[in-house]
Amino acid sequence: MQKVLFIALGLALHSLITGTAVFAGDSSTEAQKLKYEYIIATELTAEKFADYFCDRLAQKHKWEKIDSRVSSDETYTNVFSFKDANAHAWECEVTIQKNREISNSMDVVMIVEPVLES
């Protein structure tokens, strides 16, 4: 099961790094948010999965956690900041909750946006 988690996390991070934004309608000069949604199979509780997923982002990928909260419906939200290979600053909000329709799985939503320098 842990192997599946490693593979899913690897795929999520790979698509985050290499993904591109899809535009509908008019494009603008404003910064674009990127949204990634995953369903990941795991037997871990939502709390343990969120801890593991976010620890992996912080330790292996050097993202800095800047906020963390848990809602009453057990949705785990963590906000990270990081810099890409070109030293551009980004923020990413990671939301994790138990999937209500598929047993032993988590919904993971990552919303990434550039930090506009002033």
C-alpha positions in Angstrom: 0.0 0.0 0.0 2.8 2.4 0.8 4.3 1.7 -2.7 1.0 2.9 -4.2 1.2 6.0 -2.2 4.8 6.7 -3.3 3.8 6.2 -7.0 0.7 8.4 -6.7 2.7 11.1 -4.9 5.4 10.9 -7.6 2.8 11.2 -10.4 1.1 14.2 -8.6 4.4 16.0 -8.2 5.6 15.2 -11.7 2.4 16.6 -13.3 2.7 19.6 -10.9 6.2 20.4 -12.2 5.6 19.7 -15.9 1.9 20.6 -16.2 0.6 23.5 -18.1 -2.4 25.7 -17.6 -5.4 25.2 -19.9 -7.2 28.4 -20.9 -10.9 28.8 -21.8 -12.0 31.9 -23.5 -9.9 35.0 -23.4 -6.4 34.8 -21.9 -5.2 37.6 -19.7 -2.0 39.0 -18.4 -3.0 38.1 -14.8 -1.3 35.2 -13.0 -2.9 31.9 -13.7 -3.7 29.3 -11.0 -3.1 25.6 -11.7 -5.4 23.0 -10.2 -4.6 19.4 -9.9 -7.1 16.8 -8.5 -6.2 13.2 -7.6 -7.9 10.2 -6.0 -5.3 8.2 -4.2 -5.9 4.7 -2.8 -4.6 4.3 0.8 -5.6 2.5 3.9 -4.3 5.3 6.1 -6.6 7.6 8.0 -7.1 11.1 6.5 -4.9 12.6 9.3 -2.0 10.2 8.8 -2.2 10.5 5.0 -2.2 14.3 5.1 0.7 14.2 7.5 2.7 11.9 5.3 1.8 13.7 2.0 2.7 17.1 3.4 5.9 15.9 5.2 7.0 14.4 1.8 6.5 17.8 0.1 8.5 19.6 2.8 11.3 17.1 3.3 11.9 15.7 -0.2 10.8 18.6 -2.4 11.8 21.4 0.0 8.5 23.2 0.2 8.0 25.4 3.2 4.7 24.9 5.1 3.2 28.3 5.9 -0.3 27.4 7.1 -2.1 24.3 8.3 -5.7 23.8 9.4 -8.4 21.1 9.8 -12.1 21.7 9.3 -14.9 20.0 11.2 -15.5 17.6 8.3 -11.9 16.4 8.5 -10.6 18.3 5.5 -6.9 18.9 5.9 -5.6 22.0 4.3 -2.0 23.0 4.1 -0.4 25.9 2.3 3.2 25.8 1.1 5.6 28.2 -0.5 8.4 27.2 -2.8 10.7 28.4 -5.6 11.0 26.7 -8.9 14.3 26.0 -10.8 14.1 29.6 -12.2 13.8 31.1 -8.6 10.2 32.1 -9.2 8.1 32.0 -6.0 4.9 29.9 -5.8 2.2 29.1 -3.3 0.4 25.8 -3.2 -2.8 25.0 -1.2 -3.1 21.2 -0.6 -6.5 20.0 0.5 -7.0 16.4 1.5 -10.1 14.6 2.6 -11.5 11.1 2.6 -13.3 10.2 -0.6 -17.0 9.7 0.2 -17.7 7.4 -2.7 -14.6 5.2 -3.0 -13.5 3.3 0.1 -9.9 3.4 1.2 -9.1 6.5 -0.9 -8.4 10.2 -0.5 -9.3 13.2 -2.6 -6.2 15.5 -3.0 -6.6 18.9 -4.6 -3.5 21.1 -5.2 -4.0 24.7 -6.3 -0.8 26.3 -7.3 -0.3 30.0 -8.1 2.7 32.3 -8.7 3.5 34.8 -6.0 3.6 38.2 -7.7 6.6 40.2 -6.8 5.9 43.8 -5.9 
